[in-house]
Amino acid sequence: MSGQFLITSTLMRTKRVAGLLMAITSIAAGAEPLSRIAFGSCCRQDRPAPIFSAIADSRPELFIWMGDNIYGDSPDPEVLRAKYRQLREHADYAPLNGQFPIIGTWDDHDYGKNDAGSEFESKVASQEAFLDFFEVPEDSPRRQRKGVYSCEDFGPEERQVRVILLDTRYHREAPGADTDVLGREQWKWLEEQLRESTAQVNLLVSSIQFLPNGARFEKWGNFPEARTRLLALLADPEMPPVVILSGDRHLGEISLDVKSAGYPLYEITSSSLNASGGGSPQEINPLRIGNNFRAANSGTLSIEWTDAEPIITLALRDVEGAPQRAVTFPLKR
């Protein structure tokens, strides 16, 4: 009986992986451009997560995990693997599996330790558990890389979306005026991904907030030299305009910086999928559009492809999938 169960489980997993790889290959190579992307962060794998039903019902063509995908909080990779299994088998999350491509990066709790950075002793094993959860092929460059950062292109060349996933943990130094977030190799890689991009829509995914600077912890603002460096890179006229996606805060908000990059630079923060209530309604963010949203939420990015620049709609959606905050703008420098 146990042997039959093992065979059946293996076949089911093989079929699911094959179907997902076909979906990724079709979108990445293929004829149809992306028009609906969903994303989120901060999921307690041991709690109900009804928001996943609303995400599945919206039929996105891509879902992006932005960190704290599980609350692993352990240096033991087997503990992390067990919690990843708990998420994969979660009754609410199951409708997402195999329906569309799922990609992502991590933050501290799925990295393995709260607020941890380069000093974390189990980061190599944590990376392996993370890549296994996302079913990254054994021959992928991500298996050889120090850190989980990656770049994924979707859609045909004339209407392509590039998703650049940063790793803000593996090389992160202690917060300070002149300390770093990404590390030398990742900075070099990031500049290459932006400079060489021919995509019409470029998304930069950071597990921690970049533009907002009001919170005390977990923000690029705690690394002012690194933040200035990234703003300078984005402001380079040879670089394409980007939209920033971020998580971590257990609240949602949309921010806009009209000065620093030479074009309207938007950031949407979506957090948490099922553990809401971070920050406060009075939290200061002069770049915020409207108010923050502290209930459970996911984010969506919709693209209207036009003969000129693409039109982007960012939205924060509640547990029923209803938009609570939204903004629409042309993506152009």
N, C-alpha and C positions, 0 to 999 in steps of 0.2 A: 504493500500500500504506500509506504513512504517513498519507494523507488518510483512508482507511478506518479505520485505527487510531484517529485523532483523533475521528472520528465515533462509533465504538463506545465509546471511553472516555468521551466526553461524555454519550452516552446512558446508560451505566452509572452515571455520577456523578449524572445528573439523576434516574434512577429511585431511587438510594439516598437522595438528599436528599429526594425527594418522600415516600418511605416513612417516613423518619425524621420529617419534619414531620407526617405523618399520625399517627404514634405519639405525638409530643409533644402534638399538638392533642387527640387522644383522651384521653390521661391528664389533661391540663391542664383540659379542659372537662368531662370525662366522668363516666361513671356509676360507674366503679370506683375506689376509693381505693387509694393505694399501700400495699403491705404489705411489700415487700422492696426495700431500697436497698443498693447496693454502692458502695464508694469506695476510693480509694487515692492514693498520691503517689510521686514519685521513681522515674521509669522511664528507664533507659538505653536509648535507641532503637536502639543498636547492639549490644545483648546479647540472648540468648534471654530470653523472658518467659513461661514455661509457666504461670504463675499466671493468665493471662488465660483459659485453657481452663477452669479451675475456676470463675472468675467467670462465664463464659458458661453453664456447666453449671448454675449455681445459679439461672439465669433471673431475675435482678433486673428490676425494673420501671423502674429508674433507676440510672445510674452517674455518680458525681461525681469528677472530677479535682480534687485539692487542691493542686496545685503541683509544680514540677519535673517537669512532664509530659514534657518532653524536657530533655536537657542541651545547650542551645543555646550558651550562653556566648560570645556574639558580638554586637557592635554592628551587624553587617551583617544586615538583615532577610532577605536572600536566603539566608544561611546558616541562619537560623532556619526559613525556609520549607522548605528542603531537608531539615532534620531532622524537621520536622513531617510531611513526605511520607514520610520513612523510617519514622516511627511508624505512620502511617496504613496503609502498605503492609506493615508487619511481619506476618509469617506468624502469629505468636501473637496479635497484636492484632486481626487481621481478623475473627474470629468475633464481636467486639463490635459492629462497624460495622453500623448499620441495624437491630439487633435490639431496641434499646430506646433511650430518650433518653439522651444523654450531655451533661452540662454541666460547668462547672468554673471555677476561678480559677487564677492562676499564683503561682509563687514566684520566687526569684532566678535560677535557671538557665534557665528558659524566659522570664523577663523579659529576660535577656541578659547578666547579669554577676553573679558571686558576691557575695552580701551587698549588692547595690546597692539604692539607694532613689531619692529624687526627683532626685538629681544625675545620674542616668544619661542620657547625651546622646541615646540612640536609643529612648527609651521610647515615643514616638508611633508610630514605625515598628514597634516590637515589639508594641504593642497591635494594630495592624492585622494583623500576621501571626497573632497569637493568635486574633483574632476570625474570621479567614478559616479557620483550622483547625477552629474550632467551628461554621463555616458560619452565623454570625450574619447575618441579613438586612441588606441595605444600608440599609434604612430604620429599623433598630432604634435606640432611644435609646443603646444601648451604643456605637454608632459615633460619637456626638457627645460622649460622656462622657470626662472625663479620668481614666482608670483602667478596669479591667475588672470592677469590682464590679457585682453584679446581684442580682435577686431573682426567683425562679421559684415559682409556685404550681402544685400538682398535686392532682387529685382533686376530688370534689364538695364543695360548701360545708360540709356537715355532717361531713365526714371529710377535711379538707384538710391538706396538708403544704406549708409554706412553707420554701424553701431560700434563705438569705441568704448570698451569696458575697462575702466581703470581699476587698479588694485591699490587701495589706500592703506594697506596693512603690512604687507610682507616686508617692505623697505622703509617703513615709517619710523622716523626718529622721535625722540621725546619732544613734545611741543616747545617751541621757542622761537625767538625772533629770526634766527638764521638756520633753523633746522628744516629737514626735508620730509616730503610725503611719499614721493614716487621712487626715488633712487635713480642713479645715473642711467642705467640701461633702459628703464621704463620711460624716462624723459626723452631719450634718443628715439626710442620706438614711437612714442606719442607724436613727436614732431614729424616723423616719417609718415605715420598714418594720416595726419592732416595734410601735409604738403603734397603727398602723392594721391590724395583722394580725388576721384572724378565724379563722386556721388553728388546728386542734387540736394540731398538731405543728409546732414552729418549730425549724429547724436553722440554726446559725450556723457557717459554714465559714471557718476561718482557716488560712492556709498554714503559719503558725508556731504553736508551742504557746502557749496562754494560761494555763492553770492551773499546769502544772509549772514550777518555777523553779530546778531544780538544774543544768541545763546552762549552760555559759558563754555560748554564742552563740545568736543566732536565737530569741528568745523575747520575749513581751510584757513579761516581767520586766525587760528591759533598757530599758524605757520606763515606769518606775513610775507616772508621772502619768497616762499614757494607759491603763495597765492599771487603775488605780484608777477612772478615768472610766468605762471599760467595765463594771467590776463595779458601779458605782453605777447605771448605766443598767439593767443586768440586775436589780438589786435593787429598782428602782422597782416598787411593787405594781401599777401600771397596765400594766406590760409582761408579756407572756406568758412562761412558763418556756421555756427553750431547752435544747437539747443541742448541745454544741460538737464539731465534727469538725476535726481538724488533722493535719498531715503533717510533712515536712521532716527528721525526726530519724534516719531509717534504723533505726528501731526502732518497736515498737508498745507501747502501754500504755493503760490505762484509769484515769482520775483522777476523784476525787470531792471536791468542796468542799461541806460541809454547813452552812457558816456565812455566807459572804459575800453570797449572793444571796437569802437568805430562803427557799430551797427547795434540795433536793439538786441541785447543779449538776454534771453529768457531762461529761467530755471524753474522747473516744476519739481517740488518735493512731495513724494507720496509715501506715507507711513502713518499708521500701521495697518496691516491687513486684518489683524484680529486682536490687537493689544493697544488700543487707542488711549488718548488722554495725556499726551506729552505737552510740554510747554504750558502756555497760558494765553488767554485771549488778549492780554495786555502786552505780550512780548513785542519788543521793539524791532521792527524791520522796515526801514524807510523805503526799501525797494519792493516791498510786498504790494501786490495788486489786491485791494480789498482786504478781507480778514482771513486769518488762518482757519483751518477746519480740523477739529480735534477728534472727531468720531472716526471709526474704521473707514478706510478709504483705499481705493486703487486709482491709478492714473491711466489716462489714455492719450494717445497722440494720433490725430487723424490728419491725413494728407489729401488735399485736393490738388491733383496734378493739372497744371495749366500750361499753355504754350509759353508763358513767361516764367516767373518764379513760382515754386510750390507754395500753397496756402496751408499753414499749419494751424490746427486747433488743439490746444492743450486743455485737458479737463481733469478735475478731481471728482471721483464718483463714490457715492455712498454704498452701503452694503446691498442695496437693491439695484445698484447700477445707475442711479439717477445722478446727473451732473450737479455738483454743488458749487464749484468754482470753474470758470472757463475763460479762455482768451483765444482770439483768432488773429493771425498776422501773416504777412508774406515773409518768407525766409530769404533775406537778401542782405548783402553787405552794402 
